[in-house]
Amino acid sequence: MTDKVRAKKHLGQHFLNDENIARIIADTLTLEGYNQVLEIGPGMGVLTKYLLEKPITTFVVEIDTESVAYLQAHYPLLSGRILSKDFLKYDVRQSLEAAPFAIIGNFPYNISSQIVFKLLEMRDQIPEFSGMFQKEVAERICEKPGSKAYGILSVLTQAFYDATYLFTVSENVFTPPPKVKSGVLRLRRKELYQLPCNEQLFFKVVKTAFQQRRKTLRNSLKSLQLTDILKEDSIFDRRPEQLSVSDFIYLTQRIEAM
């Protein structure tokens, strides 16, 4: 039986060793509107054990085969629900029932933004998302307009979810300790999460605008070949970090109407 998993740098593994923080993260889930939860990157199960105490069905997805062996040996309640897969390359809906599920985890810093983008792709099935990121990334996701940290991740996430930064975690509660602090956030899907515009175009407008974030929209959106009449709208005099989600929706509607 494996007694300990060796943290692997190339997988961005930093194992949380504070039981109290693990329990608090597990308790951030409301358990409303779903009865399944998927934990990404459980490692040695410090968070998993608290999820298994809840009245929901817990699945875990883990790319590290050593961690998978550890989980199989120490958590028999997970039998048949350990997905030895790369979350970013695998459609987890193949293994979970075709029903809503929450996502939770202490996410590897090197893929945390990619995890959020994949969440957005599956948003119809995910009413809640909670977990730990590098502090700066967690803050960026929850940031409001007008800040240098406000960007693509902020707008796209907040278009569909209410984002709340919950608390900061010291680097000293991990093995090995990372070089940065961590932040825990919670996302709750909005009641109305279908945008009143072309969603594919919305994503394109947001990404294009922030690719040249120091420029006004009049210049950063030139590649969309907007008409002169559309350019006369005063919204094009602003920079992308000055626009709220609703402003980007309005902008997309104007471009779509063209």
Backbone as CSV, one residue per row, in Angstrom:
resi,resn,N_x,N_y,N_z,CA_x,CA_y,CA_z,C_x,C_y,C_z
1,MET,0.849,-1.196,0.000,0.000,0.000,0.000,0.884,1.245,0.000
2,THR,0.540,2.216,-0.857,1.300,3.449,-0.935,0.989,4.329,0.265
3,ASP,2.038,4.750,0.997,1.836,5.563,2.192,1.888,7.056,1.910
4,LYS,2.553,7.438,0.823,2.690,8.849,0.523,2.954,9.034,-0.956
5,VAL,2.423,10.131,-1.500,2.641,10.440,-2.913,3.700,11.520,-3.014
6,ARG,4.628,11.325,-3.908,5.682,12.316,-4.124,5.151,13.431,-5.021
7,ALA,5.268,14.669,-4.566,4.809,15.815,-5.362,5.666,15.955,-6.615
8,LYS,5.026,16.120,-7.740,5.721,16.205,-9.024,5.630,17.618,-9.583
9,LYS,6.770,18.219,-9.783,6.833,19.619,-10.206,6.162,19.832,-11.551
10,HIS,6.334,18.890,-12.486,5.781,19.092,-13.829,4.258,19.041,-13.836
11,LEU,3.670,18.505,-12.764,2.214,18.487,-12.644,1.710,19.631,-11.765
12,GLY,2.630,20.450,-11.289,2.236,21.585,-10.449,1.646,21.160,-9.116
13,GLN,2.116,20.031,-8.576,1.524,19.503,-7.343,2.098,20.177,-6.093
14,HIS,1.203,20.701,-5.279,1.523,21.213,-3.946,0.410,20.675,-3.044
15,PHE,0.716,19.700,-2.216,-0.321,19.027,-1.437,-0.691,19.832,-0.193
16,LEU,-1.967,20.152,-0.082,-2.482,20.853,1.091,-2.378,19.925,2.301
17,ASN,-1.805,20.413,3.405,-1.686,19.568,4.593,-2.416,20.139,5.806
18,ASP,-3.282,21.126,5.556,-4.066,21.720,6.640,-5.497,21.186,6.552
19,GLU,-5.846,20.290,7.484,-7.161,19.635,7.458,-8.305,20.643,7.608
20,ASN,-8.091,21.661,8.419,-9.154,22.631,8.656,-9.493,23.404,7.379
21,ILE,-8.461,23.807,6.632,-8.692,24.516,5.374,-9.396,23.607,4.375
22,ALA,-8.994,22.339,4.335,-9.644,21.383,3.432,-11.134,21.261,3.757
23,ARG,-11.446,21.168,5.036,-12.852,21.053,5.447,-13.633,22.308,5.062
24,ILE,-13.035,23.478,5.268,-13.716,24.734,4.930,-13.982,24.822,3.427
25,ILE,-13.005,24.411,2.613,-13.206,24.426,1.159,-14.351,23.495,0.763
26,ALA,-14.382,22.303,1.356,-15.480,21.368,1.069,-16.823,21.975,1.447
27,ASP,-16.837,22.753,2.532,-18.085,23.350,3.011,-18.525,24.565,2.197
28,THR,-17.697,25.014,1.229,-18.127,26.137,0.393,-19.224,25.723,-0.584
29,LEU,-19.374,24.434,-0.809,-20.429,23.960,-1.700,-21.785,24.080,-1.014
30,THR,-22.764,24.585,-1.734,-24.115,24.723,-1.162,-24.932,23.450,-1.301
31,LEU,-24.540,22.573,-2.260,-25.263,21.328,-2.551,-26.684,21.607,-3.040
32,GLU,-26.880,22.743,-3.686,-28.209,23.110,-4.186,-28.296,22.891,-5.690
33,GLY,-29.270,22.110,-6.118,-29.516,21.918,-7.539,-28.685,20.829,-8.180
34,TYR,-27.999,20.012,-7.396,-27.203,18.920,-7.952,-26.926,17.899,-6.852
35,ASN,-26.578,16.688,-7.248,-26.206,15.669,-6.253,-24.921,14.939,-6.637
36,GLN,-24.143,15.548,-7.541,-22.847,14.999,-7.925,-21.797,16.101,-7.820
37,VAL,-20.587,15.710,-7.442,-19.486,16.666,-7.415,-18.259,15.997,-8.014
38,LEU,-17.497,16.771,-8.774,-16.261,16.278,-9.375,-15.099,17.063,-8.779
39,GLU,-14.175,16.344,-8.146,-12.967,16.983,-7.637,-11.846,16.798,-8.651
40,ILE,-11.180,17.893,-8.994,-10.067,17.853,-9.939,-8.752,17.813,-9.164
41,GLY,-7.905,16.846,-9.470,-6.588,16.750,-8.847,-6.613,16.498,-7.354
42,PRO,-7.222,15.409,-6.895,-7.349,15.155,-5.459,-6.052,14.817,-4.743
43,GLY,-5.021,14.400,-5.479,-3.753,14.067,-4.821,-3.917,12.932,-3.835
44,MET,-3.671,13.215,-2.552,-3.806,12.194,-1.507,-5.144,12.297,-0.768
45,GLY,-6.078,13.082,-1.307,-7.438,13.058,-0.780,-7.720,13.900,0.444
46,VAL,-6.902,14.931,0.704,-7.144,15.744,1.900,-8.506,16.448,1.819
47,LEU,-8.910,16.846,0.619,-10.231,17.447,0.424,-11.287,16.378,0.186
48,THR,-10.900,15.309,-0.475,-11.818,14.233,-0.839,-12.536,13.647,0.372
49,LYS,-11.804,13.463,1.462,-12.397,12.817,2.636,-13.598,13.594,3.162
50,TYR,-13.546,14.924,3.046,-14.654,15.752,3.527,-15.817,15.775,2.531
51,LEU,-15.509,15.603,1.259,-16.566,15.503,0.255,-17.343,14.201,0.428
52,LEU,-16.623,13.137,0.780,-17.254,11.831,0.949,-18.204,11.799,2.150
53,GLU,-18.080,12.759,3.046,-18.981,12.829,4.194,-20.315,13.478,3.837
54,LYS,-20.386,14.093,2.665,-21.571,14.847,2.279,-22.572,13.965,1.529
55,PRO,-23.855,14.354,1.540,-24.899,13.546,0.897,-24.934,13.739,-0.617
56,ILE,-23.772,13.558,-1.258,-23.653,13.675,-2.705,-22.747,12.555,-3.201
57,THR,-22.778,12.314,-4.493,-21.900,11.317,-5.102,-20.630,12.016,-5.580
58,THR,-19.493,11.588,-5.048,-18.215,12.234,-5.363,-17.435,11.449,-6.408
59,PHE,-17.013,12.152,-7.452,-16.100,11.625,-8.454,-14.801,12.412,-8.351
60,VAL,-13.688,11.801,-8.709,-12.425,12.524,-8.766,-11.755,12.233,-10.099
61,VAL,-11.058,13.224,-10.629,-10.298,13.031,-11.858,-8.846,13.387,-11.553
62,GLU,-7.946,12.453,-11.842,-6.544,12.589,-11.441,-5.637,12.052,-12.544
63,ILE,-4.687,12.880,-12.987,-3.784,12.483,-14.060,-2.588,11.694,-13.532
64,ASP,-2.250,11.868,-12.251,-1.065,11.246,-11.655,-1.372,9.810,-11.224
65,THR,-0.730,8.849,-11.855,-1.022,7.435,-11.572,-0.660,7.043,-10.137
66,GLU,0.362,7.686,-9.578,0.732,7.402,-8.194,-0.378,7.853,-7.241
67,SER,-0.967,9.011,-7.517,-2.090,9.491,-6.704,-3.304,8.589,-6.865
68,VAL,-3.530,8.118,-8.084,-4.658,7.206,-8.327,-4.508,5.940,-7.486
69,ALA,-3.298,5.384,-7.455,-3.046,4.183,-6.654,-3.281,4.459,-5.170
70,TYR,-2.858,5.630,-4.713,-3.054,6.013,-3.304,-4.544,6.113,-2.982
71,LEU,-5.295,6.762,-3.840,-6.735,6.928,-3.616,-7.454,5.582,-3.612
72,GLN,-7.059,4.711,-4.524,-7.677,3.379,-4.589,-7.422,2.593,-3.302
73,ALA,-6.227,2.782,-2.727,-5.857,2.044,-1.525,-6.498,2.619,-0.262
74,HIS,-6.684,3.936,-0.213,-7.116,4.587,1.022,-8.577,5.018,1.040
75,TYR,-9.229,5.056,-0.107,-10.615,5.533,-0.159,-11.509,4.550,-0.918
76,PRO,-11.838,3.424,-0.279,-12.683,2.428,-0.940,-14.055,2.969,-1.346
77,LEU,-14.517,4.028,-0.679,-15.813,4.609,-1.039,-15.797,5.232,-2.438
78,LEU,-14.591,5.469,-2.962,-14.470,6.044,-4.306,-14.453,4.973,-5.393
79,SER,-14.604,3.733,-5.020,-14.517,2.631,-5.989,-15.408,2.874,-7.211
80,GLY,-14.781,2.827,-8.387,-15.514,3.026,-9.630,-15.720,4.485,-9.989
81,ARG,-15.251,5.387,-9.136,-15.481,6.818,-9.391,-14.175,7.615,-9.406
82,ILE,-13.060,6.900,-9.626,-11.762,7.557,-9.804,-11.453,7.557,-11.301
83,LEU,-11.431,8.723,-11.903,-11.172,8.846,-13.331,-9.689,9.148,-13.527
84,SER,-8.945,8.163,-14.005,-7.511,8.343,-14.228,-7.319,8.994,-15.594
85,LYS,-7.582,10.302,-15.631,-7.614,11.034,-16.896,-6.992,12.421,-16.736
86,ASP,-6.710,13.042,-17.859,-6.324,14.452,-17.912,-7.619,15.241,-18.074
87,PHE,-7.986,15.997,-17.071,-9.259,16.724,-17.098,-9.394,17.599,-18.340
88,LEU,-8.306,18.221,-18.764,-8.374,19.146,-19.891,-8.600,18.444,-21.221
89,LYS,-8.293,17.146,-21.287,-8.420,16.420,-22.551,-9.574,15.423,-22.555
90,TYR,-10.251,15.292,-21.426,-11.288,14.267,-21.293,-12.640,14.927,-21.039
91,ASP,-13.663,14.438,-21.697,-15.017,14.923,-21.455,-15.586,14.153,-20.268
92,VAL,-15.544,14.760,-19.084,-15.946,14.076,-17.858,-17.424,13.695,-17.878
93,ARG,-18.183,14.316,-18.761,-19.607,13.991,-18.833,-19.857,12.576,-19.343
94,GLN,-18.813,11.968,-19.899,-18.920,10.567,-20.313,-19.021,9.643,-19.100
95,SER,-18.452,10.064,-17.973,-18.407,9.224,-16.777,-19.453,9.604,-15.743
96,LEU,-19.818,10.867,-15.698,-20.859,11.290,-14.768,-22.221,11.128,-15.433
97,GLU,-23.228,10.965,-14.622,-24.576,10.890,-15.180,-24.903,12.205,-15.875
98,ALA,-25.799,12.144,-16.832,-26.184,13.349,-17.573,-27.071,14.225,-16.700
99,ALA,-26.465,14.735,-15.644,-27.175,15.541,-14.660,-26.229,16.617,-14.162
100,PRO,-26.749,17.658,-13.501,-25.885,18.722,-13.001,-24.839,18.196,-12.009
101,PHE,-23.670,18.842,-12.003,-22.644,18.492,-11.017,-21.821,19.732,-10.702
102,ALA,-21.255,19.758,-9.510,-20.355,20.845,-9.108,-18.914,20.412,-9.360
103,ILE,-18.041,21.396,-9.503,-16.601,21.135,-9.610,-15.917,21.790,-8.425
104,ILE,-14.940,21.087,-7.871,-14.192,21.602,-6.723,-12.760,21.097,-6.821
105,GLY,-11.842,21.762,-6.150,-10.471,21.264,-6.151,-9.460,22.274,-5.647
106,ASN,-8.284,21.763,-5.325,-7.104,22.592,-5.099,-6.342,22.523,-6.419
107,PHE,-6.589,23.469,-7.291,-6.189,23.342,-8.683,-4.706,23.622,-8.908
108,PRO,-4.043,22.806,-9.747,-2.642,23.089,-10.098,-2.556,24.477,-10.726
109,TYR,-1.643,25.296,-10.244,-1.549,26.670,-10.726,-1.312,26.746,-12.231
110,ASN,-0.551,25.776,-12.770,-0.152,25.879,-14.170,-1.290,25.626,-15.159
111,ILE,-2.424,25.099,-14.698,-3.546,24.861,-15.613,-4.854,25.453,-15.089
112,SER,-4.781,26.282,-14.049,-6.009,26.741,-13.403,-6.897,27.572,-14.335
113,SER,-6.290,28.444,-15.152,-7.091,29.251,-16.077,-7.757,28.365,-17.121
114,GLN,-7.038,27.349,-17.587,-7.601,26.425,-18.565,-8.779,25.648,-17.977
115,ILE,-8.704,25.341,-16.687,-9.813,24.665,-16.016,-11.058,25.539,-16.044
116,VAL,-10.882,26.838,-15.799,-12.025,27.753,-15.813,-12.626,27.841,-17.217
117,PHE,-11.792,27.923,-18.234,-12.321,28.001,-19.599,-13.099,26.726,-19.960
118,LYS,-12.625,25.583,-19.467,-13.361,24.344,-19.742,-14.676,24.321,-18.956
119,LEU,-14.662,24.848,-17.741,-15.897,24.992,-16.971,-16.927,25.766,-17.782
120,LEU,-16.503,26.873,-18.402,-17.430,27.699,-19.153,-18.036,26.941,-20.335
121,GLU,-17.260,26.049,-20.926,-17.773,25.236,-22.026,-18.883,24.298,-21.549
122,MET,-18.814,23.875,-20.281,-19.783,22.923,-19.727,-20.791,23.594,-18.798
123,ARG,-20.922,24.914,-18.898,-21.699,25.667,-17.911,-23.164,25.235,-17.792
124,ASP,-23.715,24.684,-18.866,-25.108,24.235,-18.794,-25.308,23.163,-17.735
125,GLN,-24.240,22.440,-17.417,-24.344,21.315,-16.482,-23.700,21.601,-15.125
126,ILE,-23.081,22.769,-14.970,-22.335,23.043,-13.740,-22.884,24.291,-13.035
127,PRO,-23.751,24.101,-12.035,-24.326,25.244,-11.323,-23.393,25.867,-10.295
128,GLU,-22.341,25.123,-9.909,-21.470,25.638,-8.857,-20.041,25.138,-9.048
129,PHE,-19.097,25.990,-8.656,-17.675,25.704,-8.831,-16.953,26.346,-7.658
130,SER,-16.065,25.614,-7.036,-15.378,26.160,-5.863,-13.978,25.572,-5.784
131,GLY,-13.018,26.397,-5.345,-11.693,25.831,-5.209,-10.602,26.844,-5.007
132,MET,-9.368,26.337,-5.013,-8.195,27.132,-4.692,-7.316,27.335,-5.915
133,PHE,-6.913,28.598,-6.105,-6.050,29.024,-7.200,-4.852,29.769,-6.626
134,GLN,-3.911,30.089,-7.495,-2.923,31.097,-7.128,-3.707,32.368,-6.806
135,LYS,-3.316,33.075,-5.767,-4.083,34.219,-5.276,-4.383,35.236,-6.377
136,GLU,-3.389,35.563,-7.190,-3.580,36.567,-8.229,-4.617,36.126,-9.257
137,VAL,-4.654,34.830,-9.563,-5.625,34.330,-10.544,-7.036,34.353,-9.951
138,ALA,-7.157,33.943,-8.692,-8.460,33.988,-8.026,-8.994,35.413,-7.978
139,GLU,-8.110,36.358,-7.670,-8.521,37.764,-7.627,-8.924,38.263,-9.010
140,ARG,-8.192,37.829,-10.015,-8.495,38.258,-11.388,-9.877,37.782,-11.818
141,ILE,-10.209,36.545,-11.492,-11.511,35.997,-11.863,-12.642,36.815,-11.237
142,CYS,-12.431,37.272,-10.007,-13.470,37.987,-9.262,-13.388,39.500,-9.421
143,GLU,-12.394,39.987,-10.148,-12.147,41.432,-10.244,-13.287,42.171,-10.935
144,LYS,-13.444,43.437,-10.575,-14.474,44.285,-11.170,-13.830,45.241,-12.187
145,PRO,-14.623,45.863,-13.061,-14.076,46.773,-14.079,-13.271,47.914,-13.461
146,GLY,-12.305,48.397,-14.222,-11.509,49.539,-13.787,-10.165,49.176,-13.218
147,SER,-9.877,47.907,-13.107,-8.618,47.449,-12.529,-7.726,46.851,-13.609
148,LYS,-6.412,46.923,-13.385,-5.472,46.303,-14.323,-5.606,44.782,-14.317
149,ALA,-6.103,44.233,-13.212,-6.258,42.783,-13.113,-7.492,42.289,-13.857
150,TYR,-8.427,43.181,-14.122,-9.674,42.843,-14.814,-9.362,42.518,-16.266
151,GLY,-9.821,41.347,-16.730,-9.480,40.952,-18.087,-10.415,39.898,-18.646
152,ILE,-9.908,39.139,-19.600,-10.719,38.131,-20.297,-11.353,37.161,-19.313
153,LEU,-10.537,36.640,-18.394,-11.034,35.651,-17.433,-12.135,36.247,-16.561
154,SER,-11.984,37.503,-16.182,-12.980,38.178,-15.343,-14.312,38.280,-16.076
155,VAL,-14.281,38.817,-17.290,-15.511,39.084,-18.041,-16.239,37.797,-18.413
156,LEU,-15.507,36.842,-18.968,-16.152,35.622,-19.436,-16.743,34.819,-18.278
157,THR,-16.026,34.756,-17.159,-16.553,34.029,-16.004,-17.770,34.729,-15.429
158,GLN,-17.671,36.044,-15.232,-18.755,36.788,-14.597,-19.976,36.973,-15.502
159,ALA,-19.825,36.669,-16.790,-20.981,36.708,-17.681,-21.984,35.616,-17.316
160,PHE,-21.477,34.523,-16.765,-22.331,33.367,-16.492,-22.418,33.003,-15.006
161,TYR,-21.459,33.472,-14.204,-21.400,33.089,-12.787,-21.221,34.324,-11.900
162,ASP,-21.785,34.253,-10.701,-21.482,35.230,-9.666,-20.218,34.753,-8.962
163,ALA,-19.176,35.575,-9.000,-17.867,35.176,-8.484,-17.579,35.847,-7.150
164,THR,-17.164,35.045,-6.163,-16.863,35.558,-4.829,-15.491,35.077,-4.376
165,TYR,-14.614,36.026,-4.046,-13.316,35.670,-3.461,-13.563,35.425,-1.976
166,LEU,-13.230,34.224,-1.491,-13.583,33.847,-0.122,-12.486,34.119,0.895
167,PHE,-11.286,33.599,0.682,-10.204,33.840,1.644,-8.851,33.484,1.036
168,THR,-7.819,33.987,1.673,-6.438,33.770,1.237,-5.806,32.649,2.065
169,VAL,-4.954,31.861,1.430,-4.293,30.735,2.089,-2.780,30.912,2.023
170,SER,-2.113,30.753,3.160,-0.659,30.897,3.234,0.052,29.778,2.484
171,GLU,1.217,30.098,1.948,2.024,29.080,1.256,2.570,28.033,2.211
172,ASN,2.519,28.297,3.519,3.118,27.398,4.510,2.285,26.157,4.829
173,VAL,1.085,26.057,4.261,0.232,24.898,4.573,0.261,23.869,3.443
174,PHE,1.284,23.966,2.593,1.419,23.030,1.474,2.749,22.294,1.553
175,THR,2.770,21.092,0.958,3.999,20.323,0.808,4.144,19.949,-0.667
176,PRO,5.194,20.425,-1.344,6.115,21.477,-0.899,5.415,22.833,-0.955
177,PRO,5.876,23.825,-0.203,5.221,25.140,-0.225,5.449,25.842,-1.559
178,PRO,4.410,26.411,-2.157,4.602,27.182,-3.388,5.279,28.510,-3.058
179,LYS,5.646,29.255,-4.072,6.316,30.538,-3.855,5.333,31.692,-3.754
180,VAL,4.037,31.376,-3.873,3.010,32.420,-3.848,1.875,32.004,-2.918
181,LYS,1.071,32.976,-2.539,-0.110,32.684,-1.732,-1.224,32.167,-2.622
182,SER,-2.201,31.518,-2.001,-3.338,30.975,-2.730,-4.617,31.702,-2.324
183,GLY,-5.623,31.582,-3.168,-6.907,32.197,-2.865,-8.031,31.239,-3.200
184,VAL,-9.034,31.178,-2.337,-10.190,30.298,-2.555,-11.367,31.136,-3.034
185,LEU,-12.019,30.684,-4.082,-13.179,31.396,-4.608,-14.343,30.439,-4.823
186,ARG,-15.509,31.026,-4.999,-16.706,30.235,-5.318,-17.442,30.908,-6.469
187,LEU,-17.882,30.106,-7.424,-18.691,30.588,-8.533,-20.067,29.940,-8.452
188,ARG,-21.099,30.758,-8.496,-22.467,30.248,-8.536,-23.109,30.721,-9.829
189,ARG,-23.593,29.780,-10.602,-24.155,30.132,-11.907,-25.361,31.051,-11.750
190,LYS,-25.414,32.048,-12.611,-26.526,32.994,-12.563,-27.831,32.311,-12.961
191,GLU,-28.917,32.811,-12.412,-30.227,32.242,-12.743,-30.495,32.376,-14.238
192,LEU,-30.126,33.524,-14.795,-30.234,33.733,-16.241,-28.818,33.722,-16.807
193,TYR,-28.394,32.577,-17.294,-27.013,32.465,-17.768,-26.927,32.278,-19.279
194,GLN,-28.036,32.496,-19.983,-28.006,32.544,-21.435,-27.921,34.014,-21.818
195,LEU,-26.903,34.397,-22.540,-26.704,35.807,-22.859,-27.674,36.278,-23.938
196,PRO,-28.130,37.531,-23.849,-29.047,38.081,-24.856,-28.295,38.571,-26.093
197,CYS,-27.349,37.772,-26.537,-26.564,38.102,-27.730,-25.939,36.812,-28.236
198,ASN,-25.282,36.887,-29.362,-24.580,35.728,-29.910,-23.383,35.421,-28.999
199,GLU,-23.439,34.285,-28.287,-22.413,33.995,-27.283,-21.043,33.755,-27.911
200,GLN,-21.022,33.145,-29.076,-19.741,32.912,-29.752,-19.092,34.240,-30.129
201,LEU,-19.907,35.178,-30.605,-19.394,36.502,-30.944,-18.969,37.260,-29.687
202,PHE,-19.714,37.084,-28.607,-19.373,37.712,-27.324,-17.967,37.301,-26.888
203,PHE,-17.682,36.003,-26.935,-16.350,35.506,-26.565,-15.281,36.143,-27.463
204,LYS,-15.574,36.222,-28.758,-14.606,36.780,-29.715,-14.350,38.254,-29.439
205,VAL,-15.417,39.017,-29.163,-15.278,40.449,-28.897,-14.434,40.687,-27.640
206,VAL,-14.731,39.935,-26.574,-13.999,40.095,-25.315,-12.519,39.769,-25.508
207,LYS,-12.232,38.648,-26.136,-10.837,38.245,-26.318,-10.084,39.206,-27.220
208,THR,-10.740,39.658,-28.293,-10.093,40.587,-29.219,-9.807,41.923,-28.534
209,ALA,-10.744,42.397,-27.744,-10.582,43.680,-27.058,-9.392,43.663,-26.104
210,PHE,-9.266,42.600,-25.335,-8.213,42.548,-24.317,-6.845,42.158,-24.872
211,GLN,-6.792,41.708,-26.103,-5.489,41.397,-26.690,-4.641,42.653,-26.856
212,GLN,-5.330,43.803,-26.933,-4.633,45.088,-26.977,-5.290,46.010,-25.953
213,ARG,-5.175,45.632,-24.708,-5.964,46.249,-23.654,-5.634,47.727,-23.420
214,ARG,-4.484,48.181,-23.832,-4.129,49.583,-23.620,-4.765,50.501,-24.665
215,LYS,-5.260,49.917,-25.730,-5.877,50.717,-26.791,-7.375,50.880,-26.545
216,THR,-7.949,51.901,-27.161,-9.402,52.047,-27.104,-10.029,50.958,-27.976
217,LEU,-11.282,50.704,-27.744,-11.972,49.670,-28.523,-12.009,50.029,-30.006
218,ARG,-12.008,51.308,-30.298,-12.006,51.754,-31.691,-10.802,51.178,-32.445
219,ASN,-9.689,51.047,-31.728,-8.474,50.507,-32.346,-8.311,49.007,-32.137
220,SER,-8.651,48.516,-30.933,-8.422,47.096,-30.651,-9.384,46.179,-31.407
221,LEU,-10.540,46.725,-31.832,-11.524,45.896,-32.541,-11.493,46.107,-34.056
222,LYS,-10.431,46.718,-34.557,-10.333,46.984,-35.995,-10.446,45.714,-36.830
223,SER,-9.941,44.615,-36.298,-9.949,43.360,-37.059,-11.358,42.849,-37.323
224,LEU,-12.344,43.377,-36.594,-13.738,42.948,-36.795,-14.396,43.715,-37.933
225,GLN,-13.660,44.643,-38.534,-14.115,45.394,-39.703,-15.471,46.058,-39.451
226,LEU,-15.515,46.899,-38.440,-16.746,47.579,-38.075,-17.020,48.738,-39.028
227,THR,-18.287,49.054,-39.201,-18.657,50.157,-40.082,-18.386,51.490,-39.395
228,ASP,-18.275,52.531,-40.175,-18.029,53.865,-39.625,-19.158,54.306,-38.705
229,ILE,-20.396,53.962,-39.048,-21.538,54.342,-38.216,-21.415,53.710,-36.838
230,LEU,-21.028,52.431,-36.799,-20.901,51.726,-35.526,-19.770,52.337,-34.698
231,LYS,-18.722,52.777,-35.371,-17.577,53.354,-34.672,-17.918,54.685,-33.998
232,GLU,-19.011,55.290,-34.421,-19.396,56.577,-33.843,-19.942,56.448,-32.423
233,ASP,-20.303,55.244,-32.023,-20.808,55.020,-30.666,-19.697,55.351,-29.667
234,SER,-20.015,56.119,-28.641,-19.007,56.573,-27.676,-18.363,55.431,-26.894
235,ILE,-18.987,54.265,-26.891,-18.402,53.129,-26.160,-17.040,52.763,-26.743
236,PHE,-16.820,53.103,-28.023,-15.554,52.754,-28.675,-14.407,53.656,-28.245
237,ASP,-14.728,54.702,-27.487,-13.679,55.575,-26.963,-13.081,55.033,-25.664
238,ARG,-13.652,53.969,-25.159,-13.209,53.415,-23.883,-12.252,52.245,-24.103
239,ARG,-11.495,51.929,-23.048,-10.607,50.769,-23.087,-11.344,49.567,-22.496
240,PRO,-10.938,48.353,-22.848,-11.703,47.171,-22.430,-11.878,47.016,-20.919
241,GLU,-10.858,47.416,-20.129,-10.984,47.223,-18.684,-12.007,48.174,-18.058
242,GLN,-12.507,49.123,-18.855,-13.523,50.055,-18.360,-14.946,49.542,-18.581
243,LEU,-15.077,48.421,-19.286,-16.398,47.901,-19.637,-16.843,46.794,-18.683
244,SER,-18.086,46.861,-18.255,-18.675,45.793,-17.448,-19.140,44.669,-18.367
245,VAL,-19.600,43.588,-17.783,-20.145,42.485,-18.581,-21.311,42.983,-19.423
246,SER,-22.200,43.768,-18.824,-23.355,44.273,-19.565,-22.925,45.183,-20.713
247,ASP,-21.825,45.927,-20.524,-21.300,46.761,-21.607,-20.818,45.886,-22.766
248,PHE,-20.140,44.797,-22.446,-19.667,43.898,-23.503,-20.835,43.218,-24.215
249,ILE,-21.900,42.937,-23.480,-23.094,42.371,-24.115,-23.696,43.388,-25.087
250,TYR,-23.812,44.647,-24.631,-24.330,45.718,-25.495,-23.455,45.863,-26.744
251,LEU,-22.141,45.852,-26.540,-21.201,45.971,-27.647,-21.401,44.831,-28.652
252,THR,-21.551,43.616,-28.155,-21.761,42.451,-29.019,-23.085,42.587,-29.775
253,GLN,-24.112,43.071,-29.104,-25.408,43.260,-29.760,-25.308,44.261,-30.906
254,ARG,-24.553,45.337,-30.681,-24.380,46.341,-31.747,-23.652,45.769,-32.942
255,ILE,-22.593,45.010,-32.666,-21.814,44.406,-33.738,-22.647,43.352,-34.477
256,GLU,-23.410,42.595,-33.695,-24.269,41.557,-34.282,-25.331,42.173,-35.178
257,ALA,-25.901,43.303,-34.760,-26.957,43.958,-35.526,-26.438,44.513,-36.853
258,MET,-25.134,44.748,-36.909,-24.526,45.285,-38.115,-24.700,44.322,-39.285
